[in-house]
Amino acid sequence: MEAGKKRLATLVGCNYAHTSHELSGCINDVHAMRDVLVSRFGFAPDDVVLLTDAPGSAVLATGANIRGALAAMIGRAEPGDVLFFHYSGHGTLIPPVRPHHGWHKPDEAIVPCDFNLITDVDFRQLVDRVPRGASFTIVSDSCHSGGLIDKEKEQIGPSTIAAGSSAAVRKARAMPFESVLSHLASLSGIDSLHVGDHLVELFGAEASARFSNGGKHPMPVPLGHDDGILLSGCQANETSADMSPFEAGGKAYGAFTNAVQVVLFEKEGAVSNKELVMGVRKVLREQGLSQHPCLYCSDENADAPFLWPPPHHQQLRACM
């Protein structure tokens, strides 16, 4: 492939099978998204990396493996490349248990299958490593996913739109912080209310950057050119729905991931990031779901086409 024209993706799905936090549709989500990337957006199958917690998974969706896959993807990136990360699984909010260290707000985090949390600070650091002229789009179908890139500009955010309840069976892709802390404490054996103590004890250098330096908030740095783009399944204070297979023709899925695919299927040609999120909100509202997807990115990227469609986009659509 021509230098500077690569299209690279890392897709993560965690169902947490045989646990009290089990979900149904997350692995289905990433397989469906892989098909969309290849058929519509011109991604080469070999450049789409899948990490799941399914039995026999080639790469297990642990915190270290997810970080490693993202670091490898960014390490390959050049100006003009398109990078994409999709996550389907549990999200959580980490409370500011040490406000005297300058940490005043809850942190958004995703929950890999080994509970080695990846926080908004980690995603900020990843975005800051992307070469200028390349884009890095994150789609997170998880609870509390609004703001998952620390300090990213909000384009479409919290909404007061009221919505009815859905008749479909669904489960929230949220993991209460208390459950996360209890699970990690049972493994670390440490008597502490600070999740960072347990993560550092269990995972050492592989723990989130949020908890390095004794749990202090990383020092803020001036933001330069930023091509990070976050499409979140909901606001930071909301949950994302995991739809039951009994109400979905026998196949479970994430409501947000499915709505993204619905909008892309219905719209011909390029769809801007802003148009996509607004379209997804409409689909979910019509389905009676109360989650409100959000968009975080620069002003320029709000109006840019989702995943920068390749030059022969129309020919790709014609072959579908």
C-alpha positions in Angstrom: 0.0 0.0 0.0 1.2 3.5 -0.8 3.0 5.3 2.1 0.7 7.6 3.9 -2.5 5.9 2.7 -2.8 3.1 5.2 -6.1 2.4 6.9 -5.5 0.6 10.2 -8.0 -0.6 12.7 -8.1 -2.2 16.2 -11.4 -3.7 17.3 -12.1 -4.9 20.9 -15.1 -6.8 22.2 -15.5 -8.1 25.7 -18.6 -10.2 26.8 -17.2 -11.2 30.2 -18.7 -14.7 29.8 -19.6 -16.7 32.9 -19.3 -13.7 35.2 -21.9 -11.5 37.0 -21.1 -8.8 34.5 -21.7 -10.9 31.4 -22.9 -9.1 28.2 -24.1 -10.6 24.9 -23.5 -8.4 21.9 -19.9 -7.0 22.2 -18.1 -9.6 20.2 -20.8 -9.6 17.6 -20.3 -5.8 17.4 -16.7 -6.0 16.4 -17.2 -8.7 13.8 -20.0 -6.6 12.2 -17.8 -3.5 12.3 -14.9 -5.4 10.6 -17.3 -6.2 7.8 -18.2 -2.5 7.4 -14.6 -1.4 7.5 -13.6 -3.8 4.7 -16.7 -3.5 2.5 -17.4 0.2 2.7 -14.3 2.0 3.8 -11.5 0.0 2.0 -9.7 -1.4 5.0 -7.5 -4.4 4.1 -8.5 -7.5 6.2 -5.0 -7.9 7.4 -4.9 -4.4 8.7 -7.9 -5.0 11.0 -6.8 -6.4 14.4 -9.4 -8.1 16.6 -9.1 -8.6 20.3 -11.9 -10.3 22.2 -12.4 -12.4 25.3 -14.0 -15.3 23.4 -12.6 -18.8 24.1 -9.7 -19.4 21.8 -9.3 -15.7 20.9 -6.0 -15.2 19.0 -5.4 -12.0 21.0 -7.1 -11.8 24.4 -8.7 -8.4 25.2 -6.6 -7.6 28.3 -5.5 -4.1 29.2 -1.9 -4.7 28.2 -2.9 -6.3 24.8 -5.2 -3.5 24.0 -2.6 -0.9 24.8 0.0 -2.8 22.8 -2.3 -3.1 19.7 -3.0 0.6 19.8 0.6 1.5 20.3 1.6 -0.7 17.4 -1.1 0.8 15.2 0.0 4.3 16.0 3.7 3.3 15.5 2.9 2.4 11.9 1.1 5.6 11.2 2.2 8.3 8.8 0.6 11.6 7.6 -2.5 10.8 5.6 -3.2 7.5 7.3 -6.6 6.7 8.8 -6.6 5.0 12.3 -9.7 3.5 13.9 -10.4 2.0 17.3 -13.8 0.4 18.1 -14.5 -0.8 21.7 -17.6 -2.7 22.8 -17.8 -3.7 26.4 -18.2 -2.3 29.9 -17.3 1.2 30.9 -17.0 2.8 34.3 -16.5 6.1 36.1 -13.6 6.4 38.5 -14.4 8.9 41.3 -11.9 11.5 42.4 -10.8 9.8 45.6 -7.7 12.0 46.0 -8.9 15.5 45.1 -5.9 17.0 47.1 -3.7 15.7 44.3 -5.4 17.9 41.8 -7.8 15.2 40.5 -11.3 16.8 40.8 -13.6 15.0 38.4 -14.5 11.4 37.7 -12.5 9.7 35.0 -14.1 7.7 32.2 -12.6 4.3 31.6 -13.1 1.1 29.6 -12.9 -2.2 31.3 -10.8 -4.9 29.5 -11.4 -8.5 30.4 -8.7 -8.5 33.1 -10.0 -5.2 34.6 -6.8 -3.4 33.8 -8.6 -0.1 33.2 -7.8 2.1 30.3 -8.7 5.7 31.1 -9.4 9.0 29.3 -5.8 10.0 30.1 -4.4 7.0 28.3 -6.5 7.8 25.2 -5.3 11.4 25.3 -1.7 10.2 25.3 -2.4 7.9 22.4 -4.0 10.7 20.4 -1.1 13.0 21.1 1.3 10.5 19.5 -0.6 10.4 16.2 1.4 12.0 13.4 0.1 15.3 12.1 -2.0 14.8 9.1 -3.3 11.3 10.2 -6.6 10.8 11.9 -7.5 8.6 14.9 -11.2 7.9 15.3 -12.5 6.1 18.4 -16.0 4.6 18.5 -16.8 3.4 22.1 -20.0 1.5 22.6 -19.7 1.5 26.4 -21.3 3.2 29.3 -19.9 6.6 30.5 -18.0 6.9 27.2 -18.6 10.6 26.7 -15.3 12.4 27.2 -13.2 9.3 26.8 -10.4 11.3 25.2 -9.3 13.7 28.0 -9.5 17.4 27.1 -11.1 16.7 23.7 -13.4 19.5 22.5 -17.1 18.7 22.8 -19.1 19.1 19.5 -22.3 17.2 20.3 -22.7 16.7 24.1 -25.1 16.4 26.9 -28.7 16.5 25.9 -32.0 17.0 27.8 -34.1 15.2 25.2 -36.6 13.0 26.9 -37.1 9.4 25.6 -39.4 6.6 26.4 -38.4 3.2 27.5 -37.8 0.5 24.9 -39.8 -2.7 24.8 -36.6 -4.6 23.8 -34.7 -6.5 26.5 -31.4 -4.8 27.1 -28.6 -4.6 29.6 -26.5 -1.6 30.5 -22.9 -1.8 29.4 -21.9 -0.2 32.8 -19.8 -1.7 35.5 -20.3 0.1 38.9 -17.0 1.4 40.2 -17.6 -0.5 43.5 -17.7 -3.7 41.5 -14.4 -2.9 39.8 -12.8 -1.9 43.1 -14.0 -5.0 44.9 -12.8 -7.3 42.1 -9.3 -5.8 42.0 -9.0 -5.7 45.8 -9.8 -9.4 45.9 -6.9 -10.0 43.6 -4.3 -7.6 45.0 -4.9 -8.2 48.7 -4.3 -4.5 49.4 -6.5 -2.6 51.9 -7.1 0.6 49.9 -10.1 2.6 48.6 -7.9 3.9 45.7 -8.3 1.9 42.6 -4.9 3.0 41.4 -3.1 1.2 44.3 -4.7 -2.1 43.2 -4.0 -1.6 39.5 -0.3 -0.7 40.1 0.1 -3.7 42.4 -1.4 -6.1 39.9 -0.2 -4.7 36.6 2.8 -2.5 37.4 4.0 -0.5 34.4 1.1 -1.8 32.4 -1.4 0.1 34.6 -3.0 3.3 33.3 -0.9 6.4 33.2 -3.6 8.0 35.3 -2.3 6.1 38.3 1.5 6.5 37.8 3.4 9.0 39.9 1.6 7.9 43.0 -1.9 8.5 41.6 -1.4 12.2 41.0 -3.1 13.8 38.1 -0.7 13.9 35.2 0.5 17.5 34.6 -1.5 19.2 31.9 0.4 20.0 28.7 -0.5 22.5 26.0 -2.5 20.8 23.2 -1.2 21.2 19.7 -2.8 20.0 16.5 -5.3 17.3 17.4 -6.8 14.8 15.1 -8.5 12.7 17.7 -12.2 12.0 17.0 -14.4 10.3 19.6 -17.9 9.0 18.8 -19.3 7.9 22.2 -22.2 5.6 22.7 -23.6 7.9 25.4 -22.9 10.8 27.6 -20.5 10.5 30.5 -23.4 10.1 33.0 -25.4 7.6 30.9 -25.4 3.9 30.0 -25.2 2.2 26.7 -27.6 -0.6 25.9 -26.6 -4.2 25.1 -29.6 -5.7 23.2 -30.9 -9.1 24.0 -30.7 -11.8 21.3 -34.3 -12.7 22.1 -35.5 -9.3 20.8 -32.9 -9.2 17.9 -33.7 -12.2 15.8 -31.4 -14.4 17.8 -28.3 -12.2 17.5 -27.3 -9.8 20.3 -25.7 -6.4 19.6 -24.9 -3.0 21.0 -27.6 -0.4 20.3 -25.0 2.3 19.5 -22.9 0.1 17.1 -26.1 -1.1 15.4 -27.3 2.4 14.9 -24.0 3.5 13.4 -24.4 0.7 10.8 -28.0 1.7 10.2 -27.1 5.3 9.4 -24.2 4.3 7.2 -26.4 1.9 5.3 -29.1 4.5 4.7 -26.8 7.3 3.6 -25.0 7.2 0.2 -21.5 8.7 -0.1 -19.5 10.4 2.6 -21.1 11.1 6.0 -19.6 13.7 8.3 -18.8 12.8 11.9 -21.4 15.3 13.0 -24.1 13.9 10.6 -23.3 10.4 11.7 -23.8 11.2 15.4 -26.9 13.2 14.8 -28.3 10.4 12.7 -27.5 7.8 15.3 -29.2 9.9 18.0 -32.3 9.9 15.8 -32.2 6.1 15.3 -31.9 5.4 19.0 -34.6 7.9 19.9 -37.0 6.2 17.4 -36.1 2.9 19.1 -37.1 4.3 22.5 -33.6 4.3 24.0 -32.6 7.1 26.3 -28.8 7.2 25.6 -27.4 10.2 23.8 -24.3 9.5 21.7 -21.7 12.4 21.6 -19.0 13.7 19.4 -15.7 15.1 20.6 -13.1 16.5 18.1 -11.8 19.7 16.5 -14.2 22.0 14.6 -12.6 20.9 11.4 -13.0 17.2 12.1 -16.7 17.6 13.1 -17.5 18.3 9.5 -14.9 15.9 8.0 -16.2 12.6 6.5 -16.3 9.7 8.9 -13.1 7.6 8.3 -12.1 9.8 5.4 -13.6 7.6 2.6 -11.0 6.4 0.1 -10.8 7.9 -3.4 -12.8 5.1 -5.1 -15.5 5.2 -2.4 -18.4 5.1 -4.8 -17.0 2.0 -6.6 -16.6 0.3 -3.3 -20.3 1.0 -2.5 -21.3 -0.3 -5.9 -19.6 -3.6 -5.1 -21.5 -4.1 -1.8 
